[in-house]
Amino acid sequence: QVQFVESGGGLVQPGGSLRLSCAVSVPLFETYKMAWYRQAPEKQRELVASISRGGTTNYADSVKGRFTVSRDNAKKTLYLQMNSLKPDDTAVYYCNMALTSSMRPWGQGTQVTVSS
C-alpha cells in the first residue's frame, strides 16, 4: 500500500518557487512528527525540514529562510513551500515520518530541478 504520494515538483529557474505536497495515507497522521527529505544525484538522502504534531518546525541550515513546511491534518497532507530556489536544491524530494523508528516505506518522490 502506497503511504506517501509526493507531487508538485518540476523545472524552475534559479530564484523561482515551487510548492510540494505529500498525501499521506497513514492512520493517526496527526500524531506523527513529519519531515521532508531530499536526495541529490550521487548523494545520501538528507532531512530538509520537519514539523511536529503541534506545528513546531525545524529546517536544515541550507534551506532556512527559504523553505516553509506546513501540514493540514484534516487533509492528511504535508506541504513544502520552496522560495529563492538554487541549483543546489535540485533533488528528488520525499516525505516520511521524522523519527527513524516510525518511518514507513518511501514513496516515489517528486523531482525538483533548478536550472536556467
ZATOR-685078 format. One record per atom (N, C-alpha, C): residue in one letter; atom name; x, y negated, z negated. Coordinates in steps of 0.2 Angstrom, whole numbers, plus 5000, padded with zeros to 4 digits. Atoms other than C-alpha are relative to their C-alpha. Example, Ala and Ser with C-alpha at 12.3 -4.5 7.8 and 13.67 -1.06 7.14 Angstrom:
# residues 2
('A','N',(5004,5006,5000))
('A','CA',(5062,5022,4961))
('A','C',(5004,4994,5000))
('S','N',(4996,5006,5001))
('S','CA',(5068,5005,4964))
('S','C',(4996,4995,4997))
# end
This chain:
# residues 116
('Q','N',(5004,5006,5000))
('Q','CA',(5000,5000,5000))
('Q','C',(5004,4994,5000))
('V','N',(4996,5006,5000))
('V','CA',(5007,4983,5005))
('V','C',(4998,4996,4995))
('Q','N',(5001,5004,5006))
('Q','CA',(5008,4972,4990))
('Q','C',(5002,4993,5001))
('F','N',(4998,5007,4998))
('F','CA',(5016,4956,4997))
('F','C',(5000,4999,5007))
('V','N',(5000,5002,4993))
('V','CA',(5012,4948,5013))
('V','C',(5002,4993,5001))
('E','N',(4997,5007,4999))
('E','CA',(5023,4933,5017))
('E','C',(4998,4997,5007))
('S','N',(5001,5004,4994))
('S','CA',(5019,4920,5030))
('S','C',(5002,4993,5000))
('G','N',(4999,5007,5000))
('G','CA',(5022,4903,5036))
('G','C',(5007,4998,5002))
('G','N',(4993,5002,4998))
('G','CA',(5040,4904,5042))
('G','C',(5000,4998,5007))
('G','N',(5000,5002,4993))
('G','CA',(5046,4898,5059))
('G','C',(5007,4996,5001))
('L','N',(4994,5004,4998))
('L','CA',(5059,4887,5068))
('L','C',(4998,4993,4998))
('V','N',(5001,5007,5002))
('V','CA',(5061,4870,5061))
('V','C',(5007,4996,5001))
('Q','N',(4994,5004,4999))
('Q','CA',(5074,4856,5064))
('Q','C',(5002,4998,4993))
('P','N',(4998,5003,5007))
('P','CA',(5085,4850,5050))
('P','C',(4997,4994,4998))
('G','N',(5004,5005,5002))
('G','CA',(5076,4839,5039))
('G','C',(4993,5001,5000))
('G','N',(5008,4998,4999))
('G','CA',(5059,4847,5043))
('G','C',(4998,5003,4993))
('S','N',(5003,4997,5006))
('S','CA',(5047,4855,5031))
('S','C',(4996,5006,5003))
('L','N',(5004,4994,4999))
('L','CA',(5038,4872,5030))
('L','C',(4997,5002,4993))
('R','N',(5003,4998,5006))
('R','CA',(5026,4879,5018))
('R','C',(4998,5008,5001))
('L','N',(5001,4993,5000))
('L','CA',(5027,4898,5014))
('L','C',(4994,5002,4996))
('S','N',(5005,4997,5005))
('S','CA',(5013,4908,5007))
('S','C',(5001,5008,4999))
('C','N',(4999,4993,5002))
('C','CA',(5013,4925,4999))
('C','C',(4993,5003,4997))
('A','N',(5006,4997,5003))
('A','CA',(4997,4935,4997))
('A','C',(5002,5006,4996))
('V','N',(4998,4995,5004))
('V','CA',(4999,4947,4983))
('V','C',(4994,5004,4998))
('S','N',(5006,4996,5002))
('S','CA',(4988,4962,4980))
('S','C',(5003,5005,4994))
('V','N',(4998,4997,5006))
('V','CA',(4994,4967,4963))
('V','C',(4995,4999,4994))
('P','N',(5005,5002,5006))
('P','CA',(4982,4969,4948))
('P','C',(5003,4996,4995))
('L','N',(4997,5005,5005))
('L','CA',(4984,4956,4935))
('L','C',(5005,4995,5002))
('F','N',(4995,5004,4998))
('F','CA',(4994,4945,4946))
('F','C',(5001,4994,4996))
('E','N',(5000,5006,5004))
('E','CA',(4990,4930,4935))
('E','C',(5005,5001,4993))
('T','N',(4996,4998,5006))
('T','CA',(5000,4939,4921))
('T','C',(5008,5000,5001))
('Y','N',(4993,4999,4998))
('Y','CA',(5016,4940,4931))
('Y','C',(5004,4993,5001))
('K','N',(4995,5005,4998))
('K','CA',(5031,4928,4932))
('K','C',(5002,5002,5007))
('M','N',(4999,4999,4993))
('M','CA',(5033,4927,4951))
('M','C',(5006,4996,5003))
('A','N',(4994,5003,4998))
('A','CA',(5048,4922,4962))
('A','C',(5000,5001,5008))
('W','N',(4998,5000,4993))
('W','CA',(5053,4918,4980))
('W','C',(5008,5002,5000))
('Y','N',(4993,4998,4999))
('Y','CA',(5069,4926,4986))
('Y','C',(5002,4999,5008))
('R','N',(4998,5000,4993))
('R','CA',(5079,4925,5002))
('R','C',(5006,5004,5002))
('Q','N',(4995,4996,4998))
('Q','CA',(5091,4935,5012))
('Q','C',(5003,4997,5007))
('A','N',(4997,5002,4994))
('A','CA',(5103,4927,5025))
('A','C',(5004,5005,5003))
('P','N',(4996,4995,4997))
('P','CA',(5112,4937,5038))
('P','C',(5006,5002,4996))
('E','N',(4994,4998,5003))
('E','CA',(5126,4947,5030))
('E','C',(5001,4998,4993))
('K','N',(5000,5003,5007))
('K','CA',(5122,4940,5013))
('K','C',(4995,5004,4996))
('Q','N',(5005,4996,5005))
('Q','CA',(5114,4948,4997))
('Q','C',(4994,4995,4999))
('R','N',(5006,5004,5002))
('R','CA',(5096,4943,4993))
('R','C',(5001,4996,4994))
('E','N',(5000,5004,5006))
('E','CA',(5095,4929,4981))
('E','C',(4994,4997,4998))
('L','N',(5006,5003,5002))
('L','CA',(5082,4921,4970))
('L','C',(5000,4993,5001))
('V','N',(5001,5007,4998))
('V','CA',(5076,4904,4976))
('V','C',(4997,4996,4995))
('A','N',(5004,5004,5005))
('A','CA',(5063,4899,4964))
('A','C',(4995,5005,4996))
('S','N',(5004,4996,5004))
('S','CA',(5052,4906,4950))
('S','C',(4994,4996,4997))
('I','N',(5006,5003,5003))
('I','CA',(5035,4902,4942))
('I','C',(4997,5005,4995))
('S','N',(5003,4995,5005))
('S','CA',(5029,4909,4926))
('S','C',(4992,5000,5000))
('R','N',(5007,5000,5000))
('R','CA',(5011,4913,4922))
('R','C',(4997,4994,4998))
('G','N',(5002,5007,5003))
('G','CA',(5010,4896,4913))
('G','C',(5001,4995,5005))
('G','N',(4998,5005,4995))
('G','CA',(5017,4887,4928))
('G','C',(5007,4997,4999))
('T','N',(4994,5002,5001))
('T','CA',(5034,4884,4922))
('T','C',(5005,5002,5006))
('T','N',(4996,4998,4994))
('T','CA',(5046,4883,4937))
('T','C',(5007,4999,4999))
('N','N',(4993,5000,5000))
('N','CA',(5064,4886,4940))
('N','C',(5003,5001,5007))
('Y','N',(4997,5000,4993))
('Y','CA',(5075,4884,4955))
('Y','C',(5007,5001,5000))
('A','N',(4993,4999,4999))
('A','CA',(5092,4889,4962))
('A','C',(5003,4993,5001))
('D','N',(4997,5006,4999))
('D','CA',(5104,4874,4962))
('D','C',(4999,4997,5007))
('S','N',(5000,5002,4993))
('S','CA',(5104,4874,4981))
('S','C',(4994,4997,5003))
('V','N',(5006,5002,4997))
('V','CA',(5086,4870,4983))
('V','C',(4996,4995,4995))
('K','N',(5003,5005,5005))
('K','CA',(5082,4859,4968))
('K','C',(4999,4993,5003))
('G','N',(5002,5007,4997))
('G','CA',(5073,4843,4973))
('G','C',(4998,5001,5007))
('R','N',(5002,4999,4993))
('R','CA',(5069,4850,4990))
('R','C',(4994,5005,5000))
('F','N',(5005,4994,5000))
('F','CA',(5058,4866,4986))
('F','C',(4996,4999,4994))
('T','N',(5005,5000,5005))
('T','CA',(5042,4867,4976))
('T','C',(4996,5007,5000))
('V','N',(5004,4993,5001))
('V','CA',(5035,4884,4970))
('V','C',(4993,4998,4996))
('S','N',(5006,5001,5004))
('S','CA',(5017,4885,4965))
('S','C',(4996,5006,5001))
('R','N',(5004,4994,5000))
('R','CA',(5003,4898,4963))
('R','C',(4993,4998,4999))
('D','N',(5008,5000,5000))
('D','CA',(4984,4900,4965))
('D','C',(4998,5007,4997))
('N','N',(5002,4993,5003))
('N','CA',(4979,4914,4953))
('N','C',(4994,5002,5002))
('A','N',(5007,4998,4998))
('A','CA',(4961,4914,4959))
('A','C',(5001,5003,5007))
('K','N',(4998,4998,4993))
('K','CA',(4968,4917,4977))
('K','C',(5005,5006,5000))
('K','N',(4994,4996,5000))
('K','CA',(4982,4928,4971))
('K','C',(5005,4999,5005))
('T','N',(4995,5003,4994))
('T','CA',(4994,4918,4982))
('T','C',(5005,4996,4996))
('L','N',(4994,5004,5002))
('L','CA',(5011,4911,4979))
('L','C',(5002,4996,5006))
('Y','N',(4998,5005,4994))
('Y','CA',(5017,4896,4989))
('Y','C',(5007,4998,4999))
('L','N',(4994,5004,5000))
('L','CA',(5034,4888,4993))
('L','C',(5000,4995,5005))
('Q','N',(5000,5005,4996))
('Q','CA',(5034,4871,4999))
('Q','C',(5008,4998,5001))
('M','N',(4993,5001,4998))
('M','CA',(5051,4868,5008))
('M','C',(5001,4993,5004))
('N','N',(4999,5006,4997))
('N','CA',(5056,4850,5012))
('N','C',(5008,4999,5001))
('S','N',(4993,5002,4999))
('S','CA',(5073,4842,5019))
('S','C',(5004,5007,5001))
('L','N',(4997,4994,4999))
('L','CA',(5077,4859,5026))
('L','C',(5007,4999,5003))
('K','N',(4994,5000,4998))
('K','CA',(5095,4863,5030))
('K','C',(5002,5006,5004))
('P','N',(4999,4993,4996))
('P','CA',(5103,4876,5042))
('P','C',(5002,5005,4995))
('D','N',(4999,4995,5005))
('D','CA',(5109,4885,5026))
('D','C',(4994,5003,4997))
('D','N',(5006,4997,5002))
('D','CA',(5091,4888,5022))
('D','C',(4998,5006,5004))
('T','N',(5002,4995,4995))
('T','CA',(5090,4900,5037))
('T','C',(5001,5007,4996))
('A','N',(5000,4993,5003))
('A','CA',(5085,4917,5030))
('A','C',(4993,5003,5001))
('V','N',(5006,4997,5001))
('V','CA',(5071,4929,5028))
('V','C',(4998,4999,4993))
('Y','N',(5003,5001,5007))
('Y','CA',(5060,4924,5013))
('Y','C',(4995,5005,4998))
('Y','N',(5004,4995,5003))
('Y','CA',(5052,4936,5002))
('Y','C',(4997,4998,4993))
('C','N',(5002,5002,5007))
('C','CA',(5041,4935,4986))
('C','C',(5000,5007,4997))
('N','N',(5000,4994,5004))
('N','CA',(5041,4948,4972))
('N','C',(4999,4997,4993))
('M','N',(5000,5002,5007))
('M','CA',(5040,4948,4953))
('M','C',(5007,4997,4998))
('A','N',(4994,5003,5002))
('A','CA',(5053,4938,4944))
('A','C',(5005,5004,4996))
('L','N',(4996,4996,5004))
('L','CA',(5058,4951,4932))
('L','C',(5002,5007,5004))
('T','N',(4998,4994,4997))
('T','CA',(5068,4966,4939))
('T','C',(4996,5006,4998))
('S','N',(5003,4995,5003))
('S','CA',(5059,4978,4928))
('S','C',(4993,5001,5003))
('S','N',(5007,5000,4997))
('S','CA',(5042,4973,4936))
('S','C',(4999,5000,5007))
('M','N',(5000,5001,4993))
('M','CA',(5047,4972,4954))
('M','C',(4997,5006,5004))
('R','N',(5003,4995,4996))
('R','CA',(5037,4981,4967))
('R','C',(5004,5001,5007))
('P','N',(4997,4999,4993))
('P','CA',(5042,4987,4985))
('P','C',(5000,4993,5004))
('W','N',(5000,5007,4996))
('W','CA',(5047,4972,4996))
('W','C',(4996,5000,5006))
('G','N',(5004,5001,4994))
('G','CA',(5036,4966,5009))
('G','C',(5005,4999,5006))
('Q','N',(4996,5001,4994))
('Q','CA',(5042,4962,5027))
('Q','C',(5003,4993,5000))
('G','N',(4997,5006,5000))
('G','CA',(5046,4944,5023))
('G','C',(4998,4995,5006))
('T','N',(5001,5004,4994))
('T','CA',(5045,4929,5034))
('T','C',(5006,4996,5002))
('Q','N',(4994,5003,4998))
('Q','CA',(5059,4922,5044))
('Q','C',(4999,4992,5001))
('V','N',(4999,5007,5000))
('V','CA',(5064,4904,5042))
('V','C',(5007,4998,5004))
('T','N',(4994,5001,4996))
('T','CA',(5076,4897,5055))
('T','C',(5000,4992,5000))
('V','N',(4999,5007,5000))
('V','CA',(5083,4879,5053))
('V','C',(5006,4998,5005))
('S','N',(4995,5001,4994))
('S','CA',(5092,4873,5069))
('S','C',(4997,4995,5004))
('S','N',(5002,5005,4995))
('S','CA',(5092,4859,5081))
('S','C',(5001,5003,5007))
# end
